[in-house]
């Protein structure tokens, strides 16, 4: 009687853990990414949008509230009469960080081109004294920048590295893997 219960328990564990093992977007196949791209109508009914699955990066910062996190995804927005290939391509970014305020001005590429960043939200979630010595805040920013189809086509086989920066400082690098770009393009070209 104990052995069948053990098998049921093991089967349940495998069923619960299997999606966790395959859920990483970075390791997903191009076809899996393409299947996860969601087509949605825009809230203002101005067109159709495609949203790729979200990528996540985090960095532990011992002095300022733990982890800085960055969540980002590709999106395409098109007018109802246009094809997805003619859509506005955009990288949406959601950043949570502690420490000094960041002034995101540009998205810089490896080939030295840059795009201006659009800001949607900048709030100080909380501020406090840390270790009775340092006053600091936890910030939340939402931003985006537009890409060209050519940018994604060039990065289709090499991936895309983007540096988020101000006029005087580079804050962080985010990466779009090749499978992610290929899956996104496959989904919006259907």
C-alpha positions in Angstrom: 0.0 0.0 0.0 2.9 2.4 0.7 4.5 1.8 -2.7 1.5 2.9 -4.8 1.3 6.0 -2.6 5.0 6.6 -3.2 4.5 6.3 -7.0 1.6 8.8 -6.9 3.7 11.2 -4.9 6.6 10.9 -7.3 4.3 11.4 -10.3 2.8 14.5 -8.7 6.3 15.9 -8.0 7.4 15.3 -11.6 4.2 16.9 -12.9 4.7 20.0 -10.7 8.4 20.4 -11.4 8.4 19.7 -15.2 6.9 23.1 -16.2 9.4 24.9 -13.9 12.3 23.1 -15.7 11.0 24.2 -19.1 9.6 27.7 -18.2 12.8 29.6 -18.7 12.2 31.9 -21.7 16.0 32.2 -22.4 16.3 28.4 -23.0 13.0 28.0 -24.8 12.9 27.0 -28.5 12.0 29.4 -31.2 8.7 27.6 -31.7 7.9 27.8 -28.0 8.6 31.5 -28.0 6.4 32.0 -31.1 3.6 30.1 -29.3 3.9 32.3 -26.2 3.7 35.6 -28.2 0.2 36.9 -27.5 -1.9 38.9 -29.9 -4.1 41.5 -28.3 -6.2 44.5 -29.3 -4.9 47.7 -27.9 -7.0 49.3 -25.1 -7.8 52.4 -27.2 -8.9 50.2 -30.1 -6.3 51.9 -32.3 -4.8 48.6 -33.5 -3.4 45.2 -32.7 -0.5 44.4 -30.5 1.8 41.4 -30.1 3.5 40.8 -26.7 6.4 38.4 -26.4 7.0 36.6 -23.1 8.8 38.6 -20.4 12.5 38.2 -19.8 13.8 38.8 -16.3 17.2 39.8 -14.9 18.2 40.6 -11.3 21.3 41.6 -9.5 21.8 41.5 -5.7 22.8 44.7 -4.1 23.7 44.2 -0.5 23.4 47.9 0.5 20.1 48.8 -1.1 17.2 46.6 -0.3 18.3 43.4 -1.9 17.7 42.8 -5.6 17.6 45.2 -8.5 15.3 43.7 -11.1 14.6 44.3 -14.8 11.7 42.8 -16.6 11.5 43.4 -20.4 9.7 42.2 -23.5 9.4 42.8 -27.2 6.1 44.2 -28.5 4.7 45.1 -31.9 1.9 47.6 -32.4 0.2 48.0 -35.8 -2.7 49.8 -37.3 -5.7 47.6 -38.2 -5.0 48.0 -41.9 -1.2 47.3 -41.8 0.7 44.0 -41.6 2.8 43.1 -38.5 5.9 43.5 -40.5 5.1 47.2 -40.7 4.3 47.4 -37.0 6.1 49.7 -34.6 8.5 47.5 -32.7 9.2 48.3 -29.1 11.1 47.0 -26.1 9.1 47.5 -22.9 11.2 47.7 -19.7 10.1 47.6 -16.1 13.0 48.4 -13.6 13.1 48.2 -9.8 16.3 49.4 -8.1 17.7 50.9 -5.0 20.3 53.6 -4.5 20.7 56.8 -6.5 18.1 57.9 -9.0 18.8 56.7 -12.5 18.2 58.9 -15.5 17.6 56.6 -18.4 18.1 58.6 -21.6 19.3 56.2 -24.2 19.4 52.6 -25.3 22.9 52.1 -26.7 23.8 49.2 -29.0 27.1 47.5 -29.5 27.5 49.2 -32.9 27.4 52.6 -31.2 23.9 53.5 -32.4 21.4 54.7 -29.7 17.7 55.3 -29.4 16.0 57.7 -27.0 14.1 56.2 -24.2 10.4 57.0 -23.6 9.4 57.3 -19.9 6.1 56.3 -18.5 6.6 56.0 -14.8 9.2 57.0 -12.2 8.3 56.6 -8.5 10.1 56.3 -5.2 8.4 53.2 -3.7 10.0 53.8 -0.3 12.9 55.6 1.3 14.6 54.8 4.5 17.8 54.9 6.5 20.0 51.9 6.0 22.3 50.6 8.8 21.8 53.9 10.5 24.3 55.5 8.1 22.9 55.7 4.5 19.6 57.1 3.4 18.4 55.6 0.2 15.2 54.9 -1.8 13.8 52.0 -3.8 12.6 53.2 -7.3 10.3 51.8 -9.9 10.7 53.0 -13.6 8.7 52.0 -16.6 10.2 52.9 -20.0 10.5 51.8 -23.6 12.3 52.5 -26.8 11.4 51.8 -30.4 13.4 49.4 -32.6 13.4 49.0 -36.3 12.7 45.7 -38.2 16.3 46.0 -39.4 17.6 46.0 -35.8 15.8 42.7 -35.1 16.8 41.1 -38.5 20.5 41.9 -37.8 20.2 40.4 -34.3 18.3 37.4 -35.4 21.4 35.1 -35.4 23.6 36.9 -32.9 21.3 38.2 -30.2 20.9 41.8 -29.1 22.8 43.5 -26.3 21.4 46.8 -25.2 23.0 49.2 -22.6 20.6 51.4 -20.7 22.3 54.7 -20.1 22.1 58.4 -19.3 24.3 61.0 -21.0 27.0 60.4 -18.5 26.6 56.9 -17.2 25.8 53.3 -18.3 23.5 51.6 -15.8 23.0 48.1 -17.1 23.0 45.7 -20.0 20.0 43.7 -21.1 20.1 40.9 -23.6 17.7 39.4 -26.1 18.7 35.9 -27.1 18.5 34.7 -30.6 15.7 32.2 -29.9 13.7 35.0 -28.4 14.1 37.3 -31.4 13.5 34.5 -33.9 10.4 33.4 -32.1 9.0 36.9 -31.9 9.6 37.6 -35.6 8.0 34.2 -36.5 4.9 35.0 -34.5 4.3 38.5 -35.8 4.9 37.4 -39.4 2.2 34.8 -39.4 
